């Protein structure tokens, strides 16, 4: 009889999402992947064969030092011939995972915390309490046909971890920060401890002045610093871009493609000034096509820290700290000159993309783990390349999951290409499967955890449950909250009959003019104002009737009096408005929602602050 071991550990989503910056995001994701890899390796050493995921591929990627993102899922299935052997392998995997976690934590302790510990109050006791009992590991052993055993095991009630006392971690709020002091009465002592830790950190990027972290958050934050000794290669954390950097990439792309020597010289002069006044502003540009063959005439421009591309971020004295002797106004003025020379400025929005295969458990039950694994292996090999081609950064790509950060201008194409690749990977193995996705266009100042939480909600609730899978859900998240949302099946988002997605022709038609072929801010505003009642009840109107109604609003008083010309203008306007109605009218609910129009306007304005309300 064939025996299957189902193994999982967590928390996963919370561990990754509790991130203050992209550094925490990448580090947490890779750390989870590394722990899963060590657990899988232990199972193989115990005589098991991993059948989900393809462990040989995961091992090859890591050992060949090909990946800087997570590739191993926190849940896996292994095959055994003997039930006792499987149970013993599970215990060994548990020990391997916990042992590696303790090993990593101890390296962080020795390098960054040990010297500061005497300045604290019971620091080592807090450290051991938090580190030793963080991971919840679960496993089951059963017949290969019993595929739902692990889900049943996870339903067993485990007493929830209570929030710890004392002052709380600024990253993982349920845990006590490490100093052991109470800030309201021991502020000075607490500050002394964290200054000592900060002195060992090597950079304010590792630990900012207002950050007081728990042991788990410190391990996640400093893991890239000890990764070389753990995994055998550098994770190159300095190349992980910030959200404000990613938001600026469309602007940098425009400067590159303009090939205007005067503009390129202005970019070089700006970078040279920043480098002279604030040398720490020069960082390593990430490895994406945008920066391949970036004009040498721009000097260090592509290597500037993201805050120095964005005037709002640069003027924020807390968000962009400069040396006391640096005159901020000089840098701001020079950046403004560059913006005027380019006729544009850096945007404020980036995109977080989450994608997840639909009905994976059902697929495994019906088709078996091994053919599904083969298809997922093909897909996960392609997904990072798709993200890379679209100037994105992969955070995690393994199994049926993808987590990536992208610039605003390439995200929607990326999501669609990933969905096509997923379906094709399964079709190659004679399996029909779909994937759903969520895109959150977020202002760079919105807390990262909030963006991640929103993406997960949109993926699970909107794309999968409400839109019934094989769908994409999109939200725009500004500092004041969500401003619009849209969801649709991938077949509606980009029909087979057209090369562009459903938003592209509408974005192209968006202008601030007021012509028949124009979707202006004024027109879209008037639609929402005059026909708002239809959002409550539009079930009596078919798409063609709404198209006629909205076309009449567009062409009112503008149509040519020449019969033939007027007829042509009416037809062109109707064709354009029919596309707008398609993104504003849900054929399933028969309801009208002008959030589709709001999203068109947002995309057309490239998320530029001041024009994006």
Secondary structure, DSSP 4 states (H G I P E B T S, - for coil): --EEEEEEEE--HHHHH--SSHHHHHHHHHHHHHHHHHHHHHHHHTT-EEEES-HHHHHHHHHTT--SSB-S-SEEEEEES-HHHHHHHHHHHHHHHHHHHHHHHHHHIIIIIHHHHTTSSSHHHHHHHHHHT--EEEEEEEETT-TTHHHHHHTS--PPPPPPSSSBPSSSTTSB-TT---HHHHHHHHHHHHHHHHHHHSSTTTS-TT----HHHHHHHHHHHHHHHHHSS---GGGSPPHHHHHHHHHHHHHHHH--HHHHHHHHHHHHHHHHH-GGGB-PPPSSGGGTT--GGGTTGGGB-GGGT-HHHHH-TTTS---TT--HHHHHHHHHHHHHHHT----SEEEEEEEEESSHHHHHHHH-HHHHHHHHHHHHHHHHHHHHHTT-EEEEEETTEEEEEEETTTHHHHHHHHHHHHHHHHHTTT----EEEEEEEEETTS-HHHHHHHHHHIIIIIIIIIS-SSEEEEEEEETTEEEEEEEEEHHHHT-TT-SS-TTHHHHHTB-SS--TT-B-HHHHHHHHHHSTHHHH--TT--HHHHHHHHHHHHHTTTS-SSHHHHHHHHHHHHHHHHHHHHHHEETTTTEE-THHHHHHHHHHTTT-TTS--
